[in-house]
Amino acid sequence: MTKKLTWYKVLNKDELPEGRVKSVSAANRLFAVTHFEGKYCIMDNRCPHQGGPLGEGQIENGWLRCPWHGYDYHPCTGKPPDGFDDAVETFPVEEREDGIYVGLEPVEAHKRTVSDVMVETMINWGVKHVFGMVGHSNLGLADAFRRKAKEGKLNYIGIRHEGAAAFAASAYGKLTGKPAACFAIAGPGATNLLTGLWDAKVDRAPVLALTGQIDAQVLGPGAFQEVDLNSAFEAVAEWKQTVLPSSKHAELMTLAIKNAIIKRDVAHLIFPNEVQEIPAENEEASSPEGRLTVQTITPPEESIEKATKLLTSAKRPVIIVGHGARFNMEKIISLAEKLDAPVITTFKGKGLIPDDHPLACGVLGRSGTPIASWFMNESDLLLVFGASFSNHTGIAPYIPTIQVDFDPMALGKFHSVTVPVWGEIGVTAGIFLERLSNQKRDYDIKKEIAEKWKLWRAEKASREKDDSGNGINSAAVFAAMNRHVPDNAIITVDVGNNAYSFGRYFECKHQSVLMSGYLGSIGFGYPAAIGAWAAAPERPVVAVTGDGGFAQYMAELTTAVKYNMNIKHILLNNYELGKISKEQRADQLEVWETNLHNPDFSKYAELCGALGLRVTKNEELDSALEKMFSHNGPAMVEIITDPLLT
């Protein structure tokens, strides 16, 4: 029984000259239309040999020639010359008054594929955000994403560079503790993910990396865009696997996500091109029920007893919190209030306690305040939660220390600590709260902290007035930010002098701060804002970058405009890699090749469709920031800053 045809208009009349061929589309399929000897004919656009696009070929000497390999077909019948039998499929054509139509049988309903099974599993596990770029070796997986996005079960954000996708996924993981996915093609698309994935790995953020791969049958000899992705991702991925036709596909996705969550690391799945669209109608998607244990580990009693004894006897205990404590601050602050202990953060932990809390002492280390360093050095005991003890932070190894971490390998990693405590941070802080009685101090620590803040704020106010005629100084920039950044904002910070100045001068209230910590990768700031926006679109998102960092991923501003991301960008433009210039001077070297040739970034923002403002004078800061924060949509304030007044 002949199926009823559906007719689709593919050309206007007289649109295609005699003797020409053209590619057209209908019902999600490509066709080649020929106008030959006064007649319109339509055939499959794909050459039977290697898939060359026949609609991009030409009619020569009565034959339609494939543009890739020169094979010939009759322009109307699709048949090859005598002696060959690889004809091209043809389709019914109608010439109507308003144009040329092709008749197609009803499109068959979509049949569930391997990609569908794995995407359904991903969504069941709560991975509903994907940052990526669609390309020729990931089309089957991309189509599975498309279907779920259409159903409202998946949020897909198409970026301009795969490196930005990995940074966005890393920032998402840092903010939420949950994995998002980054997505790329084989070869260069996959390798572009590596920097952002390393950022996630070293900062213990869960990320799922999904990459296409060339057809398995041509792997080995060196095919187009062939990269040994297993080897390329060997060091960065805690868990990785290639998806095969015979794999347990839902189980592979389950193991990838489970590894990312439990180990707080990168998991990687490789999808060969031909595997992605294999039918999988009878495969069931997996879910997390019964696959994850509660991770609130209670520390060994011996460790608790030793730590409690030290805390009870300490006269001037200080609490230091790192990024690893970010989901447990309520109990930690309650503990600090019970102990009457100053609270210091690492740079990655900036904002975990509001700077206006009476026990808050700001950031410790190279990006920090004199308040934090003073109280650490005056302490007789350090209680450290979720910090990595990097040399950037400079936690004193000579002061008795209790270190609490979920990862036993992190305990005493760089030097011996007095009491290493292996346990979940919130549980451990809660136990300390239960066991410690109020400590009676013979001094008022809050008054002491307030006096130190008074001195530091006076110093900052003094620095705001510095002016050498080469741009606005950083103290003034961040003072203005203190006045205008919403209390509940997420702030993503790039590396460089802008980051050091942010750590010193900006005073957090209830903002969340994200940065490239251990990797310290330039370019993190703006892509991270995209990840933060995806994670919490209801919150204000502010990217703070230098000119060098933003320029690495400046095309992502168009991504923000495309999806109407309400990202506010504060760009400190000093026309150089100022931190590197400073390091060259510190090493008694000539400053060399750190100067930058920049566009007017505010005009660039306008060209991209965002609001762009430029500030060259201190007195313009407040009005520009007010205008930026009142704007609905992506916006930038470019501030011309002095590279020496940081």
NUTIDREN-892128 format. One record per residue (C-alpha): residue number from 1; residue in three letters; x, y, z. Coordinates in steps of 0.1 Angstrom, whole numbers, plus 2048, in hexadecimal, padded with zeros to 3 digits. Layout:
% residues N
ATOM  seq  type   xx   yy   zz
ATOM  NUM   ala    X    Y    Z
...
***
This chain:
% residues 646
ATOM  seq  type   xx   yy   zz
ATOM    1   met  800  800  800
ATOM    2   thr  80E  821  7F5
ATOM    3   lys  812  83A  812
ATOM    4   lys  802  85D  80E
ATOM    5   leu  81D  877  805
ATOM    6   thr  822  897  817
ATOM    7   trp  82C  8B4  800
ATOM    8   tyr  847  8CD  80A
ATOM    9   lys  850  8ED  7F7
ATOM   10   val  876  8EE  7F1
ATOM   11   leu  87A  909  7D7
ATOM   12   asn  869  927  7C9
ATOM   13   lys  862  926  7A4
ATOM   14   asp  87E  933  78F
ATOM   15   glu  895  933  7AD
ATOM   16   leu  8AC  919  79D
ATOM   17   pro  8BA  920  77B
ATOM   18   glu  8BB  906  75F
ATOM   19   gly  8D9  8EF  761
ATOM   20   arg  8DE  8F5  787
ATOM   21   val  8DB  8E0  7A7
ATOM   22   lys  8D4  8EB  7CA
ATOM   23   ser  8D1  8DC  7ED
ATOM   24   val  8B0  8E0  7FF
ATOM   25   ser  8A1  8D2  81F
ATOM   26   ala  87F  8C4  828
ATOM   27   ala  874  8AF  846
ATOM   28   asn  896  8B1  855
ATOM   29   arg  8A6  8A2  836
ATOM   30   leu  8BC  8B0  81B
ATOM   31   phe  8B5  8AC  7F5
ATOM   32   ala  8C5  8B6  7D5
ATOM   33   val  8AE  8C9  7BC
ATOM   34   thr  8B9  8C9  798
ATOM   35   his  8AB  8DF  77B
ATOM   36   phe  8B4  8CB  75D
ATOM   37   glu  8A6  8CD  739
ATOM   38   gly  888  8E1  746
ATOM   39   lys  87F  8C9  761
ATOM   40   tyr  883  8CA  787
ATOM   41   cys  88F  8AA  798
ATOM   42   ile  896  8A2  7BC
ATOM   43   met  8AD  887  7CB
ATOM   44   asp  8BF  87F  7EB
ATOM   45   asn  8DB  899  7F2
ATOM   46   arg  8F3  87E  7FD
ATOM   47   cys  90A  86D  7E4
ATOM   48   pro  90A  847  7EB
ATOM   49   his  930  846  7EC
ATOM   50   gln  93C  85C  808
ATOM   51   gly  91E  872  80E
ATOM   52   gly  928  88F  7F9
ATOM   53   pro  90D  8AB  7F6
ATOM   54   leu  900  8A7  7D3
ATOM   55   gly  8ED  8C8  7D5
ATOM   56   glu  90F  8DA  7D7
ATOM   57   gly  91B  8C9  7B7
ATOM   58   gln  916  8D3  793
ATOM   59   ile  905  8C7  773
ATOM   60   glu  91F  8C1  758
ATOM   61   asn  91A  8B0  736
ATOM   62   gly  8F8  8A3  741
ATOM   63   trp  904  894  762
ATOM   64   leu  901  8A0  786
ATOM   65   arg  924  89E  794
ATOM   66   cys  92B  898  7BA
ATOM   67   pro  941  8B4  7C7
ATOM   68   trp  955  89D  7DD
ATOM   69   his  961  881  7C6
ATOM   70   gly  953  889  7A3
ATOM   71   tyr  93A  86C  7A1
ATOM   72   asp  91F  872  787
ATOM   73   tyr  8F9  86D  788
ATOM   74   his  8DD  876  771
ATOM   75   pro  8CE  897  77C
ATOM   76   cys  8AB  889  77C
ATOM   77   thr  8AC  864  780
ATOM   78   gly  8C9  863  798
ATOM   79   lys  8D8  845  786
ATOM   80   pro  8FD  842  780
ATOM   81   pro  90D  83B  75E
ATOM   82   asp  90A  819  74E
ATOM   83   gly  91E  7FE  761
ATOM   84   phe  916  80D  784
ATOM   85   asp  8F9  806  79B
ATOM   86   asp  8FD  81E  7B7
ATOM   87   ala  8DF  835  7AF
ATOM   88   val  8D3  852  7C4
ATOM   89   glu  8B0  850  7D2
ATOM   90   thr  897  868  7C1
ATOM   91   phe  876  876  7CD
ATOM   92   pro  855  882  7BE
ATOM   93   val  854  8A6  7B3
ATOM   94   glu  838  8BE  7AC
ATOM   95   glu  83B  8E0  79A
ATOM   96   arg  820  8F6  7A8
ATOM   97   glu  818  91B  7A2
ATOM   98   asp  82A  926  7C2
ATOM   99   gly  848  90F  7BF
ATOM  100   ile  858  8ED  7BE
ATOM  101   tyr  84C  8D2  7D7
ATOM  102   val  85A  8B0  7E1
ATOM  103   gly  843  893  7EC
ATOM  104   leu  84F  87F  80A
ATOM  105   glu  840  862  81C
ATOM  106   pro  838  868  841
ATOM  107   val  857  86A  857
ATOM  108   glu  85A  84C  86D
ATOM  109   ala  858  853  893
ATOM  110   his  87A  856  8A4
ATOM  111   lys  888  836  8B0
ATOM  112   arg  89A  837  8D2
ATOM  113   thr  8C0  836  8CF
ATOM  114   val  8DE  830  8E4
ATOM  115   ser  8E1  855  8E9
ATOM  116   asp  8BD  858  8F5
ATOM  117   val  8C3  83D  90F
ATOM  118   met  8E3  84F  91C
ATOM  119   val  8D3  872  91C
ATOM  120   glu  8B5  865  92E
ATOM  121   thr  8CC  855  948
ATOM  122   met  8DF  876  94B
ATOM  123   ile  8BF  889  952
ATOM  124   asn  8B3  86F  96B
ATOM  125   trp  8D3  876  97E
ATOM  126   gly  8CC  89B  97F
ATOM  127   val  8E5  8A6  963
ATOM  128   lys  8CF  8BD  950
ATOM  129   his  8E7  8D8  944
ATOM  130   val  8FD  8D3  926
ATOM  131   phe  916  8ED  919
ATOM  132   gly  924  8E4  8F7
ATOM  133   met  928  8E7  8D1
ATOM  134   val  916  8D1  8B8
ATOM  135   gly  92B  8C2  89C
ATOM  136   his  92E  8A6  883
ATOM  137   ser  93B  88B  89B
ATOM  138   asn  921  891  8B7
ATOM  139   leu  901  896  8A3
ATOM  140   gly  8EF  877  8B0
ATOM  141   leu  8F5  881  8D4
ATOM  142   ala  8EC  8A5  8CC
ATOM  143   asp  8CB  899  8BE
ATOM  144   ala  8C3  887  8DE
ATOM  145   phe  8CA  8A7  8F1
ATOM  146   arg  8B3  8BA  8D9
ATOM  147   arg  896  8A3  8E0
ATOM  148   lys  89A  8A7  906
ATOM  149   ala  89F  8CC  903
ATOM  150   lys  87F  8CE  8EF
ATOM  151   glu  86D  8BB  90B
ATOM  152   gly  87A  8D4  924
ATOM  153   lys  88F  8BA  936
ATOM  154   leu  8B1  8C7  92C
ATOM  155   asn  8C2  8E9  92A
ATOM  156   tyr  8DA  8EA  90D
ATOM  157   ile  8F1  909  909
ATOM  158   gly  905  90B  8E8
ATOM  159   ile  926  91C  8EE
ATOM  160   arg  93F  92B  8D6
ATOM  161   his  95E  918  8E2
ATOM  162   glu  960  8F6  8F3
ATOM  163   gly  978  903  90D
ATOM  164   ala  95C  91A  919
ATOM  165   ala  945  8FC  91C
ATOM  166   ala  95D  8EB  933
ATOM  167   phe  962  90A  948
ATOM  168   ala  93C  90F  94A
ATOM  169   ala  937  8EB  956
ATOM  170   ser  953  8EF  96F
ATOM  171   ala  944  90E  97D
ATOM  172   tyr  922  8FD  97F
ATOM  173   gly  931  8E1  993
ATOM  174   lys  944  8F9  9AA
ATOM  175   leu  924  90C  9B2
ATOM  176   thr  90C  8EF  9B6
ATOM  177   gly  921  8D0  9BE
ATOM  178   lys  90E  8BF  9A2
ATOM  179   pro  91B  8B6  97F
ATOM  180   ala  912  8C7  95E
ATOM  181   ala  91D  8BA  93D
ATOM  182   cys  934  8C9  923
ATOM  183   phe  931  8BC  8FF
ATOM  184   ala  948  8BC  8E1
ATOM  185   ile  951  8AB  8C0
ATOM  186   ala  96F  894  8BB
ATOM  187   gly  992  8A1  8B6
ATOM  188   pro  996  8C6  8BC
ATOM  189   gly  974  8CB  8CC
ATOM  190   ala  97C  8B1  8E6
ATOM  191   thr  99F  8BE  8ED
ATOM  192   asn  992  8E1  8F1
ATOM  193   leu  980  8D5  910
ATOM  194   leu  99F  8CB  923
ATOM  195   thr  9A8  8EC  934
ATOM  196   gly  986  8F0  943
ATOM  197   leu  985  8CC  94E
ATOM  198   trp  9A7  8CF  95F
ATOM  199   asp  998  8EE  971
ATOM  200   ala  97B  8D8  97E
ATOM  201   lys  992  8BB  987
ATOM  202   val  9AB  8CF  99D
ATOM  203   asp  98E  8E2  9AE
ATOM  204   arg  97B  8C2  9B4
ATOM  205   ala  95C  8CC  9A0
ATOM  206   pro  947  8B0  990
ATOM  207   val  945  8B2  96A
ATOM  208   leu  938  89A  94F
ATOM  209   ala  94B  89D  92E
ATOM  210   leu  93A  88F  90F
ATOM  211   thr  94E  88E  8EE
ATOM  212   gly  946  880  8CC
ATOM  213   gln  960  86B  8B9
ATOM  214   ile  966  861  895
ATOM  215   asp  958  840  889
ATOM  216   ala  969  823  89B
ATOM  217   gln  970  812  87A
ATOM  218   val  989  82D  86F
ATOM  219   leu  99A  832  891
ATOM  220   gly  9BF  82B  890
ATOM  221   pro  9CD  835  86E
ATOM  222   gly  9C9  85A  875
ATOM  223   ala  9A7  864  867
ATOM  224   phe  99B  888  866
ATOM  225   gln  997  896  889
ATOM  226   glu  9A4  876  898
ATOM  227   val  9B2  87A  8BB
ATOM  228   asp  9B7  85E  8D4
ATOM  229   leu  99F  86C  8ED
ATOM  230   asn  9A4  851  907
ATOM  231   ser  9C9  85B  909
ATOM  232   ala  9C1  881  906
ATOM  233   phe  9A9  87F  924
ATOM  234   glu  9BD  866  938
ATOM  235   ala  9CA  87D  953
ATOM  236   val  9AD  895  956
ATOM  237   ala  990  87C  957
ATOM  238   glu  98C  868  977
ATOM  239   trp  976  850  964
ATOM  240   lys  972  84C  93E
ATOM  241   gln  964  833  925
ATOM  242   thr  95C  830  900
ATOM  243   val  938  828  8F8
ATOM  244   leu  937  808  8E3
ATOM  245   pro  919  7F8  8D0
ATOM  246   ser  91A  7DC  8EA
ATOM  247   ser  91D  7F2  909
ATOM  248   lys  904  7F3  924
ATOM  249   his  8FC  817  91B
ATOM  250   ala  8E7  822  938
ATOM  251   glu  901  812  950
ATOM  252   leu  91D  825  93F
ATOM  253   met  90C  846  945
ATOM  254   thr  904  83C  969
ATOM  255   leu  928  834  970
ATOM  256   ala  934  855  960
ATOM  257   ile  91D  86A  975
ATOM  258   lys  922  856  995
ATOM  259   asn  948  85B  992
ATOM  260   ala  944  880  98C
ATOM  261   ile  92E  884  9AB
ATOM  262   ile  93F  86D  9C3
ATOM  263   lys  963  876  9BA
ATOM  264   arg  95B  89B  9B2
ATOM  265   asp  96E  897  992
ATOM  266   val  96C  895  96C
ATOM  267   ala  95B  877  95B
ATOM  268   his  95E  873  935
ATOM  269   leu  94A  860  91C
ATOM  270   ile  955  85C  8F7
ATOM  271   phe  93A  856  8DD
ATOM  272   pro  946  848  8BB
ATOM  273   asn  931  857  8A0
ATOM  274   glu  920  837  895
ATOM  275   val  916  82C  8B8
ATOM  276   gln  901  84B  8C0
ATOM  277   glu  8E3  842  8AA
ATOM  278   ile  8E2  81C  8AF
ATOM  279   pro  8BE  812  8B7
ATOM  280   ala  8B9  80A  8DC
ATOM  281   glu  893  807  8DF
ATOM  282   asn  896  7EC  8FA
ATOM  283   glu  8B0  7FC  910
ATOM  284   glu  8A4  80C  930
ATOM  285   ala  8B3  82C  93E
ATOM  286   ser  8C3  82B  960
ATOM  287   ser  8BC  840  97F
ATOM  288   pro  8CF  847  99F
ATOM  289   glu  8B8  835  9B7
ATOM  290   gly  8CD  81C  9CB
ATOM  291   arg  8ED  827  9BA
ATOM  292   leu  8FA  842  9D1
ATOM  293   thr  902  840  9F6
ATOM  294   val  8FD  85C  A0F
ATOM  295   gln  91F  86E  A11
ATOM  296   thr  91C  87E  A33
ATOM  297   ile  939  86B  A42
ATOM  298   thr  93E  86E  A68
ATOM  299   pro  963  872  A72
ATOM  300   pro  974  857  A87
ATOM  301   glu  96E  85D  AAC
ATOM  302   glu  994  85E  AB3
ATOM  303   ser  998  87C  A9C
ATOM  304   ile  97A  88E  AAB
ATOM  305   glu  987  889  ACF
ATOM  306   lys  9AA  897  AC5
ATOM  307   ala  99B  8B4  AB3
ATOM  308   thr  982  8BC  ACF
ATOM  309   lys  99E  8BC  AE9
ATOM  310   leu  9B3  8D5  AD4
ATOM  311   leu  995  8EC  ACE
ATOM  312   thr  98C  8EC  AF3
ATOM  313   ser  9AF  8F6  AFE
ATOM  314   ala  9B6  910  AE2
ATOM  315   lys  9B7  934  AED
ATOM  316   arg  9B5  944  ACB
ATOM  317   pro  9A7  92B  AB2
ATOM  318   val  9A1  936  A8E
ATOM  319   ile  98B  925  A74
ATOM  320   ile  996  924  A50
ATOM  321   val  97E  919  A35
ATOM  322   gly  984  910  A11
ATOM  323   his  96E  90A  9F3
ATOM  324   gly  968  8E6  9FF
ATOM  325   ala  954  8F4  A1C
ATOM  326   arg  93B  908  A06
ATOM  327   phe  91D  8F2  A0D
ATOM  328   asn  922  8F0  A32
ATOM  329   met  927  914  A3D
ATOM  330   glu  908  917  A54
ATOM  331   lys  917  8FD  A6C
ATOM  332   ile  93A  90B  A69
ATOM  333   ile  92F  92E  A71
ATOM  334   ser  91B  921  A8F
ATOM  335   leu  93A  910  A9B
ATOM  336   ala  94E  930  A97
ATOM  337   glu  935  943  AAB
ATOM  338   lys  936  928  AC7
ATOM  339   leu  95C  929  AC8
ATOM  340   asp  95E  94F  AC3
ATOM  341   ala  977  947  AA7
ATOM  342   pro  980  95E  A8A
ATOM  343   val  977  94F  A68
ATOM  344   ile  990  952  A4B
ATOM  345   thr  98A  945  A28
ATOM  346   thr  9A1  93B  A0C
ATOM  347   phe  99E  94E  9EC
ATOM  348   lys  988  933  9DD
ATOM  349   gly  973  935  9FC
ATOM  350   lys  96E  95A  9FA
ATOM  351   gly  94A  963  A03
ATOM  352   leu  942  943  A17
ATOM  353   ile  93E  95A  A35
ATOM  354   pro  931  97E  A30
ATOM  355   asp  94D  997  A36
ATOM  356   asp  936  9AB  A4C
ATOM  357   his  932  98D  A64
ATOM  358   pro  943  997  A85
ATOM  359   leu  95A  978  A84
ATOM  360   ala  963  97B  A5E
ATOM  361   cys  987  985  A57
ATOM  362   gly  988  983  A31
ATOM  363   val  99F  970  A19
ATOM  364   leu  9C0  961  A23
ATOM  365   gly  9DF  961  A0C
ATOM  366   arg  9EB  974  9ED
ATOM  367   ser  9C7  97F  9E4
ATOM  368   gly  9BE  987  A08
ATOM  369   thr  9BB  9A1  A23
ATOM  370   pro  9D3  9AA  A3F
ATOM  371   ile  9B7  9A2  A57
ATOM  372   ala  9B8  97D  A4E
ATOM  373   ser  9DE  979  A50
ATOM  374   trp  9DF  98B  A71
ATOM  375   phe  9C6  975  A82
ATOM  376   met  9D5  955  A74
ATOM  377   asn  9F8  95F  A81
ATOM  378   glu  9E9  968  AA4
ATOM  379   ser  9D7  946  AA6
ATOM  380   asp  9E1  928  ABB
ATOM  381   leu  9CB  910  AA8
ATOM  382   leu  9BE  90E  A84
ATOM  383   leu  99E  8FB  A7C
ATOM  384   val  99E  8F6  A57
ATOM  385   phe  97F  8EA  A43
ATOM  386   gly  981  8E1  A1E
ATOM  387   ala  9A1  8F4  A15
ATOM  388   ser  9BC  8E8  9FE
ATOM  389   phe  9DA  8F8  A10
ATOM  390   ser  9E8  907  9F0
ATOM  391   asn  A06  91E  9F2
ATOM  392   his  9F0  93A  9E4
ATOM  393   thr  9DC  938  A05
ATOM  394   gly  9FA  934  A1C
ATOM  395   ile  9EA  922  A3A
ATOM  396   ala  A06  922  A54
ATOM  397   pro  A14  8FF  A59
ATOM  398   tyr  A24  908  A7B
ATOM  399   ile  A02  90E  A8D
ATOM  400   pro  9F0  8EF  A9B
ATOM  401   thr  9D6  8E6  A82
ATOM  402   ile  9B6  8D1  A80
ATOM  403   gln  9AE  8C9  A5C
ATOM  404   val  98C  8BC  A51
ATOM  405   asp  986  8AE  A2E
ATOM  406   phe  970  895  A1C
ATOM  407   asp  98E  888  A09
ATOM  408   pro  9A8  876  A1F
ATOM  409   met  9C3  87D  A05
ATOM  410   ala  9BE  8A2  A0A
ATOM  411   leu  9C6  89F  A2F
ATOM  412   gly  9EA  8A9  A37
ATOM  413   lys  9F1  8AA  A12
ATOM  414   phe  A0D  8C5  A12
ATOM  415   his  A18  8C2  A36
ATOM  416   ser  A10  8B1  A57
ATOM  417   val  9F1  8BD  A69
ATOM  418   thr  9EB  8B8  A8E
ATOM  419   val  9C9  8A7  A8A
ATOM  420   pro  9BD  89B  A68
ATOM  421   val  998  895  A69
ATOM  422   trp  988  880  A4D
ATOM  423   gly  963  888  A4B
ATOM  424   glu  948  89B  A3A
ATOM  425   ile  94C  8C0  A43
ATOM  426   gly  928  8C7  A4E
ATOM  427   val  927  8A8  A63
ATOM  428   thr  948  8AF  A74
ATOM  429   ala  940  8D4  A7B
ATOM  430   gly  91F  8C8  A8A
ATOM  431   ile  931  8AF  AA1
ATOM  432   phe  949  8CA  AAD
ATOM  433   leu  92A  8E1  AB4
ATOM  434   glu  91B  8C6  ACA
ATOM  435   arg  93A  8BE  ADE
ATOM  436   leu  949  8E0  AE4
ATOM  437   ser  93E  8F6  B00
ATOM  438   asn  93F  91C  AFD
ATOM  439   gln  962  928  B00
ATOM  440   lys  968  945  B19
ATOM  441   arg  980  95E  B09
ATOM  442   asp  994  978  B1D
ATOM  443   tyr  991  990  AFF
ATOM  444   asp  976  99B  AE7
ATOM  445   ile  980  98B  AC6
ATOM  446   lys  964  99C  AB3
ATOM  447   lys  970  9BF  ABE
ATOM  448   glu  993  9B5  AB3
ATOM  449   ile  986  9AB  A91
ATOM  450   ala  972  9CB  A8D
ATOM  451   glu  990  9E0  A95
ATOM  452   lys  9A5  9CE  A7A
ATOM  453   trp  989  9D3  A61
ATOM  454   lys  987  9F8  A6A
ATOM  455   leu  9AC  9FC  A62
ATOM  456   trp  9AA  9E8  A41
ATOM  457   arg  98B  9FB  A35
ATOM  458   ala  99D  A1C  A3C
ATOM  459   glu  9BA  A0F  A28
ATOM  460   lys  9A4  A05  A0B
ATOM  461   ala  992  A27  A0B
ATOM  462   ser  9B4  A38  A0A
ATOM  463   arg  9BE  A23  9EC
ATOM  464   glu  99E  A2C  9D9
ATOM  465   lys  9AD  A4F  9D5
ATOM  466   asp  9CD  A44  9C4
ATOM  467   asp  9D0  A51  9A0
ATOM  468   ser  9EE  A50  98A
ATOM  469   gly  9DB  A5B  96B
ATOM  470   asn  9DD  A38  95B
ATOM  471   gly  9BA  A2C  964
ATOM  472   ile  9A4  A24  981
ATOM  473   asn  9B3  A12  99F
ATOM  474   ser  9A6  9F0  9AA
ATOM  475   ala  99D  9FB  9CD
ATOM  476   ala  984  A14  9BE
ATOM  477   val  976  9FA  9A6
ATOM  478   phe  96E  9E1  9C1
ATOM  479   ala  961  9FB  9D9
ATOM  480   ala  948  A03  9BE
ATOM  481   met  940  9DE  9BA
ATOM  482   asn  93A  9DD  9E0
ATOM  483   arg  91F  9F7  9DB
ATOM  484   his  90D  9E7  9BD
ATOM  485   val  912  9C2  9BA
ATOM  486   pro  8F2  9B1  9C7
ATOM  487   asp  8F6  99E  9E8
ATOM  488   asn  8EB  97D  9D9
ATOM  489   ala  900  97F  9B9
ATOM  490   ile  916  963  9AC
ATOM  491   ile  938  973  9A4
ATOM  492   thr  94F  961  98C
ATOM  493   val  973  96D  98D
ATOM  494   asp  98F  969  973
ATOM  495   val  9B4  967  97C
ATOM  496   gly  9CC  984  97C
ATOM  497   asn  9CE  9A4  98F
ATOM  498   asn  9A9  9A8  98D
ATOM  499   ala  9A6  988  9A3
ATOM  500   tyr  9C0  993  9BC
ATOM  501   ser  9AF  9B5  9C0
ATOM  502   phe  98D  9A5  9C3
ATOM  503   gly  99A  98F  9DF
ATOM  504   arg  9A8  9AD  9F2
ATOM  505   tyr  98F  9C9  9EC
ATOM  506   phe  96C  9BA  9E6
ATOM  507   glu  958  9B2  A05
ATOM  508   cys  93F  995  A01
ATOM  509   lys  91D  994  A10
ATOM  510   his  90A  976  A04
ATOM  511   gln  919  973  9E1
ATOM  512   ser  927  952  9D4
ATOM  513   val  94A  955  9C5
ATOM  514   leu  958  93D  9AA
ATOM  515   met  97B  93D  99C
ATOM  516   ser  995  927  98B
ATOM  517   gly  9A7  91D  9AB
ATOM  518   tyr  9C3  903  9A9
ATOM  519   leu  9C6  905  983
ATOM  520   gly  9C4  92B  983
ATOM  521   ser  9BA  92C  95E
ATOM  522   ile  9B6  94D  94D
ATOM  523   gly  996  94F  93A
ATOM  524   phe  980  93F  954
ATOM  525   gly  96C  95D  95F
ATOM  526   tyr  952  962  943
ATOM  527   pro  94B  93D  93A
ATOM  528   ala  948  936  95F
ATOM  529   ala  92D  951  960
ATOM  530   ile  91A  93D  945
ATOM  531   gly  91C  91E  95B
ATOM  532   ala  910  932  97A
ATOM  533   trp  8F3  941  967
ATOM  534   ala  8E8  91E  95B
ATOM  535   ala  8EA  911  97F
ATOM  536   ala  8D7  92F  98F
ATOM  537   pro  8C6  945  975
ATOM  538   glu  8B2  955  991
ATOM  539   arg  8D1  964  9A1
ATOM  540   pro  8E6  982  994
ATOM  541   val  906  976  983
ATOM  542   val  924  98D  982
ATOM  543   ala  944  985  96E
ATOM  544   val  964  997  979
ATOM  545   thr  980  994  960
ATOM  546   gly  99E  9A6  953
ATOM  547   asp  9A3  9AE  92E
ATOM  548   gly  9BB  991  929
ATOM  549   gly  9A3  977  937
ATOM  550   phe  984  983  926
ATOM  551   ala  994  985  904
ATOM  552   gln  99B  95F  905
ATOM  553   tyr  975  958  904
ATOM  554   met  966  979  8FA
ATOM  555   ala  950  968  8DF
ATOM  556   glu  93C  959  8FC
ATOM  557   leu  92C  97B  901
ATOM  558   thr  917  971  8E2
ATOM  559   thr  90D  951  8F5
ATOM  560   ala  900  967  911
ATOM  561   val  8ED  97C  8F9
ATOM  562   lys  8DF  95F  8E6
ATOM  563   tyr  8D0  950  906
ATOM  564   asn  8C9  972  916
ATOM  565   met  8DE  969  934
ATOM  566   asn  8DC  985  94E
ATOM  567   ile  902  985  952
ATOM  568   lys  912  9A6  95E
ATOM  569   his  937  9AA  954
ATOM  570   ile  94F  9C0  966
ATOM  571   leu  96E  9C2  94F
ATOM  572   leu  98E  9D1  95D
ATOM  573   asn  9A2  9DC  93F
ATOM  574   asn  9C6  9E6  945
ATOM  575   tyr  9D2  9DD  922
ATOM  576   glu  9EB  9C3  92F
ATOM  577   leu  9EF  9A3  941
ATOM  578   gly  9F5  9B6  961
ATOM  579   lys  9FC  999  978
ATOM  580   ile  A17  98C  961
ATOM  581   ser  A27  9AF  95F
ATOM  582   lys  A28  9B0  984
ATOM  583   glu  A38  98D  986
ATOM  584   gln  A53  998  96C
ATOM  585   arg  A5B  9B6  982
ATOM  586   ala  A5D  9A0  9A1
ATOM  587   asp  A76  98A  98F
ATOM  588   gln  A8A  9A8  986
ATOM  589   leu  A83  9A3  961
ATOM  590   glu  A79  9BB  945
ATOM  591   val  A53  9BD  940
ATOM  592   trp  A4F  9AC  91E
ATOM  593   glu  A31  9A2  908
ATOM  594   thr  A17  9A8  922
ATOM  595   asn  A07  9C6  911
ATOM  596   leu  9E6  9C0  8FF
ATOM  597   his  9D6  9CF  8E1
ATOM  598   asn  9B1  9D1  8EA
ATOM  599   pro  991  9DC  8D9
ATOM  600   asp  978  9F3  8EB
ATOM  601   phe  967  9D6  8FD
ATOM  602   ser  948  9EA  905
ATOM  603   lys  942  9EF  8E0
ATOM  604   tyr  949  9CA  8DA
ATOM  605   ala  92E  9C3  8F4
ATOM  606   glu  916  9D9  8E1
ATOM  607   leu  91F  9C8  8C0
ATOM  608   cys  917  9A6  8D0
ATOM  609   gly  8F4  9B3  8DB
ATOM  610   ala  8FD  9BA  900
ATOM  611   leu  8FE  9DB  913
ATOM  612   gly  921  9E9  912
ATOM  613   leu  92D  A05  928
ATOM  614   arg  950  A14  92C
ATOM  615   val  95E  A25  94B
ATOM  616   thr  97E  A3A  94A
ATOM  617   lys  979  A4F  96A
ATOM  618   asn  973  A46  98E
ATOM  619   glu  954  A5C  990
ATOM  620   glu  944  A48  973
ATOM  621   leu  945  A27  986
ATOM  622   asp  924  A29  99A
ATOM  623   ser  90E  A34  97E
ATOM  624   ala  91C  A1A  966
ATOM  625   leu  917  9FE  97F
ATOM  626   glu  8F4  A0A  987
ATOM  627   lys  8EB  A0A  962
ATOM  628   met  8FB  9E7  95D
ATOM  629   phe  8E8  9D7  97A
ATOM  630   ser  8C7  9E6  970
ATOM  631   his  8CA  9D9  94C
ATOM  632   asn  8B6  9BA  943
ATOM  633   gly  8CE  9A3  931
ATOM  634   pro  8F4  99F  92C
ATOM  635   ala  908  9BF  934
ATOM  636   met  92B  9CA  937
ATOM  637   val  93D  9E6  949
ATOM  638   glu  960  9EA  93B
ATOM  639   ile  976  9FD  954
ATOM  640   ile  998  A0B  949
ATOM  641   thr  9AF  A03  966
ATOM  642   asp  9D2  A0B  971
ATOM  643   pro  9E8  9EB  96F
ATOM  644   leu  9FE  9F7  98B
ATOM  645   leu  9E2  A01  9A4
ATOM  646   thr  9D5  9DF  9AC
***
